[in-house]
Amino acid sequence: MTVQLGIVVVCVGGEDDRPLLELHLDFIRRLTDVRYTIYAGVDRLAAPLVELLAQDPSVRPLTFGAIPERDSLEHSHYLTLLTERALADGVTHVAHLHMDSFPVRPGWARELAEECGAACALAGVAASELGQEGRPRVSGMLVPRTFYDTYGPVVSLAAVPRNEPDYRAYSRQFVGEDSGDPYGYLLARHNLPWRRLVRSNAREDHYLLGGLYGDVFFHLGAASRPVRRFPPKRPSRTQFRGLQWLRRTGRRLLPEGLRERVPDALRGLLNPDGANVQANNDAFAQIRERLLTDPEGYLAYLRGVT
């Protein structure tokens, strides 16, 4: 099989994220055995890191113009534009990564490309730690061009048909939105099988951060978030319904600027796992340091090898 891979990454970060970006590029370079181009969205990346990317012949740094949205809406906007650019260049497969995620298995791209087709529509991270096995994540995903040709276009999160019954049925399974939902919606709408890369850690320092998925991708998690609040670990149905109600009520009654001021203690009543911002920040800092100090050693630790 001939694979011409377009790796799509929305890059958001400051100068102190240089070691993480260099690690991201290094793992892609060492473990990818097919021809590839990295399509990097750099509208909100520090200028020195844009220069770093521009020096790499395998990277195309691209800007599209600032937008007011943040979080998943912003990420999905740039992700969609980058994907369109890759497809216009004739790639046979599109891989989605975050700037803080990267492949960890040699030959990963060819392996996933060979599986996609008759057996499955695409391969992607499935956050089993959150009870979201039915929701593909773009922190690690590979999509054949035939998916776009047959079921596309894959629109941005802002353009999904929120009022259509099929999308409402899909979105009711989750709390909030994710930039992978345009893919998840198409998979659900057409009842398509896909390879779920569930969390495969043998050991971990946090239930969400520092995850291995199918032993194919690593995702540090939350590297670009200024405030680190996370979904609960495998929520019960009561928790899930309560969080859905809290989100709907908050969006209806609270101005957007006040929603982030809800005390963590109140959030923690329904989400004791992920509502403590300080604990999450501390865990993130520790895991990031361990990863950057000894990447191979930390991956071996997560795999249970050492």
Buried (B, 14 or more C-beta within 10 A) or exposed (E): EEBBBBBBBBBBBEEEBBEBBEBBBEBBEEBBEBEBBBBBBBBBBBEEBBEBBEEBEBBBBBBBEEEEBEBBBBBBBBBBBBBBBBBEEEBBBBBBBBBBBBBBBEEBBBBBBEBBEEEBBBBBBBBBBBBBEBBBBBBBBBBBBBBBEEBBBBBBBBEBEEEEEEBEEBBEEBBEBBBBBBBBBBBBBEEBEBBBBBBBBEEBBBBBBBBBBBBBBBBBBBBBBEEBBBBBBBBEEEBBEBBBEBEEEEEEEEEEEEEEEBEBEEBBEBBEBBBBBEBBBEBBEBBBEBBBEEBEEBBBBBBEEE
